[in-house]
Amino acid sequence: MRQRAPLATLLVIVVSAAAGCGRSVQAPRADRTQLEATADAAFTASKWYDANALYTELLFDYPGAADTDLYLYRLAVSCARQRMWPEAEFNLGRVIDEYPHSDLSDEASLELARVYWDQRRDYRRDQTEVSAALDKLVQFAQTYPGSDLLPEANLLADSCRAQLAKRSLFVGRFYARRNLDSAALLYYREALDDYGGVGCTGQILMSMGELYMKSGNAYSCRTTLERALAEPDLSEEDRARASEMLSRLENM
């Protein structure tokens, strides 16, 4: 007859087995050079999810590394490409604020403006993000006047101004339809003076000319409509209407 093991011995065996099953084997930390190469390959191939994870791992495993600014920048770009806006803004802000002398500081500043621009909404809706992008681009030109990225920043700034000018024109026309002429003129002037009327100067001047015609200001109406006719963005329909209005002024 087989002799049973004592109860205490069985308990020791069970507890030991349970402890062994619950013990995790920690994987060895990846070599930094290898991890950087893998992250670089993912970033270059636009594998944004993988790049995000790998640069996060580099930041976690190697705090204070000499290339921390690069890790943060590429992590931010990877987040932006996945439309993870708050994460992108935060990490780009870290590059700009914590590494102002980095070779990537101007790229991070321009990328931050792009992040705001990429969140833009239809011009008929709130334009907070576009205004923020323009503010960042103005700051970029002041902070990095010799940057090779300045022409690109200026083009993006023009796109922002065009969007904001279109918004101001839209709001001005809204007020004009409700006979709130002073408010309408205020927004038309904002579109011209603050945003240069980029992309819609003729339309703005045409709308202003109509207000001047309505108020009986013949001189301002004439000069404004003549300026409108010189702008390439004015439609053929508006050109015909402007010419007709000028003819009426001549007969007044």
C-alpha positions as CSV (number, residue, x, y, z in Angstrom):
1,M,0.0,0.0,0.0
2,R,1.4,3.4,-1.1
3,Q,2.1,5.7,1.8
4,R,0.5,9.2,1.5
5,A,2.7,12.2,1.8
6,P,2.1,14.3,4.9
7,L,-0.3,17.2,4.4
8,A,2.3,19.8,5.3
9,T,4.5,18.6,2.5
10,L,1.7,18.8,-0.1
11,L,1.0,22.3,1.0
12,V,4.6,23.3,0.4
13,I,4.6,21.7,-3.1
14,V,1.4,23.5,-4.1
15,V,2.5,26.9,-2.8
16,S,5.9,26.5,-4.5
17,A,4.2,25.6,-7.8
18,A,1.8,28.6,-7.6
19,A,4.7,30.9,-6.9
20,G,6.6,29.5,-9.9
21,C,3.6,30.0,-12.2
22,G,3.1,33.6,-11.1
23,R,6.7,34.6,-11.5
24,S,7.2,36.7,-14.6
25,V,10.5,36.5,-16.5
26,Q,11.6,40.0,-17.3
27,A,12.7,40.4,-20.9
28,P,16.1,41.9,-21.3
29,R,16.1,45.5,-22.2
30,A,16.7,46.1,-25.9
31,D,20.0,47.5,-27.0
32,R,19.7,51.3,-27.4
33,T,21.4,51.3,-30.8
34,Q,19.1,48.5,-32.1
35,L,16.0,50.2,-30.7
36,E,17.0,53.5,-32.3
37,A,17.5,51.8,-35.7
38,T,14.1,50.0,-35.4
39,A,12.4,53.3,-34.5
40,D,14.1,55.2,-37.3
41,A,13.0,52.5,-39.8
42,A,9.4,52.7,-38.6
43,F,9.4,56.5,-38.8
44,T,10.9,56.6,-42.2
45,A,8.4,54.1,-43.5
46,S,5.5,56.2,-42.0
47,K,4.5,53.4,-39.7
48,W,3.3,55.9,-37.2
49,Y,1.8,53.5,-34.6
50,D,5.0,51.6,-34.4
51,A,7.2,54.7,-34.3
52,N,5.0,56.1,-31.5
53,A,5.5,53.0,-29.4
54,L,9.3,52.8,-30.1
55,Y,10.1,56.4,-29.4
56,T,8.0,56.2,-26.2
57,E,10.1,53.2,-25.2
58,L,13.3,55.1,-25.9
59,L,12.2,58.0,-23.8
60,F,11.2,55.7,-20.9
61,D,14.2,53.4,-21.0
62,Y,16.9,56.1,-21.6
63,P,15.8,59.3,-19.8
64,G,18.2,62.2,-20.3
65,A,19.8,60.7,-23.5
66,A,21.6,63.0,-25.8
67,D,19.0,62.4,-28.5
68,T,16.0,63.1,-26.3
69,D,15.0,66.1,-28.5
70,L,14.9,63.8,-31.5
71,Y,12.9,61.2,-29.7
72,L,10.4,63.8,-28.6
73,Y,10.1,65.4,-32.1
74,R,9.6,62.1,-33.8
75,L,7.1,61.0,-31.2
76,A,5.2,64.2,-31.7
77,V,5.1,63.8,-35.5
78,S,4.0,60.2,-35.1
79,C,1.1,61.4,-32.8
80,A,0.2,64.2,-35.3
81,R,0.0,61.8,-38.2
82,Q,-2.5,59.7,-36.1
83,R,-4.5,62.9,-35.2
84,M,-3.5,62.6,-31.6
85,W,-3.4,66.3,-31.3
86,P,-2.9,66.9,-27.5
87,E,0.0,64.5,-27.4
88,A,1.6,66.1,-30.5
89,E,1.2,69.6,-29.1
90,F,2.7,68.5,-25.7
91,N,5.8,66.8,-27.1
92,L,6.5,69.6,-29.6
93,G,6.2,72.1,-26.8
94,R,8.8,70.1,-24.9
95,V,11.2,70.3,-27.8
96,I,10.7,74.1,-28.1
97,D,10.8,74.9,-24.4
98,E,13.4,72.4,-23.1
99,Y,15.7,72.3,-26.1
100,P,15.7,75.8,-27.6
101,H,19.2,75.3,-29.0
102,S,18.4,72.0,-30.6
103,D,18.8,71.7,-34.4
104,L,15.2,70.5,-34.3
105,S,13.7,73.5,-32.5
106,D,12.7,75.4,-35.7
107,E,11.2,72.2,-37.2
108,A,9.3,71.6,-34.0
109,S,8.0,75.1,-34.0
110,L,6.8,74.8,-37.6
111,E,5.3,71.4,-37.0
112,L,3.4,72.8,-34.0
113,A,1.8,75.4,-36.4
114,R,0.9,72.6,-38.8
115,V,-0.7,70.7,-36.0
116,Y,-3.0,73.6,-35.3
117,W,-3.6,74.2,-39.0
118,D,-4.5,70.5,-39.6
119,Q,-7.3,70.9,-37.0
120,R,-8.9,73.7,-39.0
121,R,-12.6,73.7,-39.6
122,D,-14.8,75.0,-42.4
123,Y,-14.4,78.8,-42.7
124,R,-18.0,79.3,-41.6
125,R,-17.2,77.9,-38.2
126,D,-14.9,78.8,-35.4
127,Q,-11.3,79.5,-36.5
128,T,-9.5,79.3,-33.2
129,E,-7.1,76.7,-34.4
130,V,-6.2,78.7,-37.6
131,S,-5.6,81.8,-35.5
132,A,-3.3,79.8,-33.2
133,A,-1.4,78.5,-36.2
134,L,-0.9,82.0,-37.5
135,D,0.3,83.2,-34.1
136,K,2.9,80.4,-34.1
137,L,4.0,81.2,-37.6
138,V,4.4,84.9,-36.8
139,Q,6.5,83.9,-33.7
140,F,8.5,81.5,-36.0
141,A,9.5,84.3,-38.3
142,Q,10.6,86.4,-35.4
143,T,12.5,83.6,-33.6
144,Y,14.1,81.9,-36.6
145,P,14.6,84.6,-39.2
146,G,17.5,82.7,-40.8
147,S,15.8,79.3,-40.9
148,D,15.7,77.3,-44.2
149,L,12.1,76.6,-43.3
150,L,11.1,80.2,-43.4
151,P,9.7,80.1,-47.0
152,E,7.6,77.1,-46.0
153,A,6.4,78.9,-42.9
154,N,5.5,81.9,-44.9
155,L,3.4,79.8,-47.4
156,L,1.5,78.3,-44.5
157,A,1.0,81.7,-42.9
158,D,-0.6,82.9,-46.2
159,S,-2.9,79.8,-46.1
160,C,-4.0,80.8,-42.6
161,R,-4.6,84.4,-43.6
162,A,-6.6,83.3,-46.6
163,Q,-8.8,81.1,-44.3
164,L,-9.3,84.0,-41.8
165,A,-10.0,86.5,-44.5
166,K,-12.6,84.3,-46.0
167,R,-14.1,83.9,-42.5
168,S,-14.2,87.7,-42.0
169,L,-15.8,88.2,-45.4
170,F,-18.5,85.6,-44.6
171,V,-19.3,87.3,-41.2
172,G,-19.3,90.7,-42.9
173,R,-21.8,89.5,-45.5
174,F,-23.9,88.0,-42.7
175,Y,-24.2,91.4,-41.1
176,A,-24.8,93.2,-44.4
177,R,-27.8,91.0,-45.1
178,R,-29.3,92.2,-41.8
179,N,-28.6,95.8,-42.6
180,L,-26.0,96.1,-39.8
181,D,-23.7,98.0,-42.1
182,S,-21.2,99.3,-39.6
183,A,-20.6,95.8,-38.3
184,A,-20.3,94.5,-41.8
185,L,-17.7,97.1,-42.8
186,L,-15.7,96.4,-39.6
187,Y,-15.3,92.7,-40.7
188,Y,-14.5,93.7,-44.3
189,R,-11.7,95.9,-43.0
190,E,-10.5,93.2,-40.8
191,A,-10.3,90.8,-43.8
192,L,-8.2,93.4,-45.7
193,D,-6.1,95.0,-43.0
194,D,-5.5,92.1,-40.7
195,Y,-5.3,89.3,-43.2
196,G,-4.4,91.1,-46.4
197,G,-7.5,89.9,-48.1
198,V,-5.5,86.9,-49.3
199,G,-7.4,85.0,-52.0
200,C,-10.5,87.1,-51.8
201,T,-9.5,90.8,-52.1
202,G,-11.8,91.4,-55.0
203,Q,-14.8,89.9,-53.3
204,I,-14.1,92.0,-50.2
205,L,-13.8,95.2,-52.1
206,M,-17.0,94.4,-54.1
207,S,-18.9,93.9,-50.8
208,M,-17.5,97.2,-49.4
209,G,-18.5,99.0,-52.6
210,E,-22.0,97.8,-52.3
211,L,-22.2,99.2,-48.7
212,Y,-20.8,102.5,-49.9
213,M,-23.4,102.6,-52.7
214,K,-26.1,101.9,-50.2
215,S,-25.0,104.7,-47.9
216,G,-24.7,107.2,-50.8
217,N,-20.9,107.6,-50.5
218,A,-20.3,107.9,-54.2
219,Y,-16.5,108.6,-54.0
220,S,-15.7,105.6,-51.8
221,C,-18.0,103.4,-53.8
222,R,-16.3,104.3,-57.1
223,T,-12.7,104.0,-55.9
224,T,-13.5,100.7,-54.1
225,L,-15.2,99.1,-57.1
226,E,-12.4,100.2,-59.4
227,R,-9.9,98.5,-57.1
228,A,-12.2,95.4,-57.1
229,L,-12.2,95.2,-60.9
230,A,-8.3,95.0,-60.8
231,E,-8.3,91.9,-58.6
232,P,-8.1,88.5,-60.4
233,D,-10.3,86.7,-57.8
234,L,-13.4,88.7,-58.8
235,S,-16.0,86.5,-60.6
236,E,-17.4,87.4,-64.0
237,E,-20.8,87.9,-62.5
238,D,-19.4,90.3,-59.9
239,R,-17.4,92.2,-62.6
240,A,-20.5,92.8,-64.5
241,R,-22.3,94.0,-61.4
242,A,-19.4,96.3,-60.5
243,S,-19.4,97.8,-64.0
244,E,-23.1,98.3,-63.8
245,M,-22.8,100.1,-60.5
246,L,-20.0,102.3,-61.8
247,S,-22.3,103.2,-64.7
248,R,-25.0,104.2,-62.4
249,L,-22.6,106.4,-60.4
250,E,-21.7,108.2,-63.6
251,N,-25.3,109.0,-64.2
252,M,-26.0,110.3,-60.7
